[in-house]
Amino acid sequence: MQEEIECTLPPEIKYQLYETSVQCHSADILFINREFKQAYDKAPLSLREDFCGTAIMACDWVCQSQEHLAFAIDIDKCPLEYGLSHHYPKLSSAQQSRMNYVLGNVLDNYSFKTDVVVAFNFSYFVFKKRKELLDYFKKVRKSLNEQGAFFIDLFGGTEAFAPLEEETEHDGHSYYWDCEGYNPLTAECQYYIHFKTHHDGIKHKNAFSYSWRMWTVAELCEILEDAGFSKTITFWEGEDGKGSGDGVFYNTKQAENCESWVTYILALN
Ligand SMILES: C[S@@+](CC[C@H](N)C(=O)[O-])C[C@H]1O[C@@H](n2cnc3c(N)ncnc32)[C@H](O)[C@@H]1O
């Protein structure tokens, strides 16, 4: 029998389970490098990772070369502390000197500018009003170098708004993505992440919860353009021939909807 309890897992376990279930930052970095080169014919060197959580991506960013620099911003010190104790110590001292953790709000003004800003894992969905999102996008644009690129991801599909709990098995644990309810009048949706630890069979409910506005690709492109970005580029994932995505995202304006998809938008300064 499965026991279900409200999650009380300590941060060391919670963030480790989150990272192994949700993130694929090495693929994100390859994608950013490829698209930035395509846009500006040079490699991006500086990154601002907004809503960074544990900042695992920013830590990997600075490992690319002696010229790579990263700023990772999160408003919550708990994931930052996890990153500082688990990822930062694995960097050499030279890499550490190029890795900057920032405890703060992505809406604040910062003195540094970067080649790339990313807001991944849909985190900017936290801005539920168009005015708030426009304000955020404007601030991102101001914080980019002249040849700068802003990458966001988003998800959708016919199942994205349906009350549904999707389970994915991992080594030693199960990950659950739980959509509790979509309000068609506000486009707001409540999501939860639960984990089941296999060694004891306990399902730890609501390890993470997200109250989000479900933005569409078209809305986002319009708001990015209103924020002053000169160009927005939309992507779609190729198919592996067995009904799943192949992990390769290509630039297109035309796609066929499906039950569930994740994609990127790139906005150029
Ligand atoms: C969905 S997690 C994403 C973590 C990471 N980016 C990833 O890819 O998995 C959202 C993060 O955004 C942070 N956050 C929410 N609002 C924020 C804000 N206004 N400024 C900075 N961070 C914020 C939360 O503390 C949380 O760590």
The ligand as a Gaussian input file, in Angstrom:
#p B3LYP/6-31G(d) Opt

LIG

0 1
 C       10.211000      26.651000     -11.218000
 S       11.595000      27.124000     -10.184000
 C       12.794000      27.128000     -11.457000
 C       14.168000      26.766000     -11.021000
 C       15.183000      26.639000     -12.187000
 N       15.219000      27.817000     -13.033000
 C       14.889000      25.456000     -13.067000
 O       15.086000      25.551000     -14.272000
 O       14.472000      24.407000     -12.612000
 C       11.186000      28.822000      -9.927000
 C       12.198000      29.614000      -9.088000
 O       11.892000      30.998000      -9.259000
 C       12.122000      31.679000      -8.027000
 N       11.389000      32.965000      -8.095000
 C       10.051000      33.166000      -8.101000
 N        9.768000      34.481000      -8.237000
 C       10.964000      35.125000      -8.336000
 C       11.346000      36.490000      -8.533000
 N       10.429000      37.464000      -8.642000
 N       12.654000      36.800000      -8.595000
 C       13.599000      35.824000      -8.479000
 N       13.292000      34.507000      -8.329000
 C       12.002000      34.163000      -8.255000
 C       11.669000      30.682000      -6.980000
 O       12.256000      30.950000      -5.723000
 C       12.127000      29.339000      -7.592000
 O       13.399000      28.976000      -7.128000

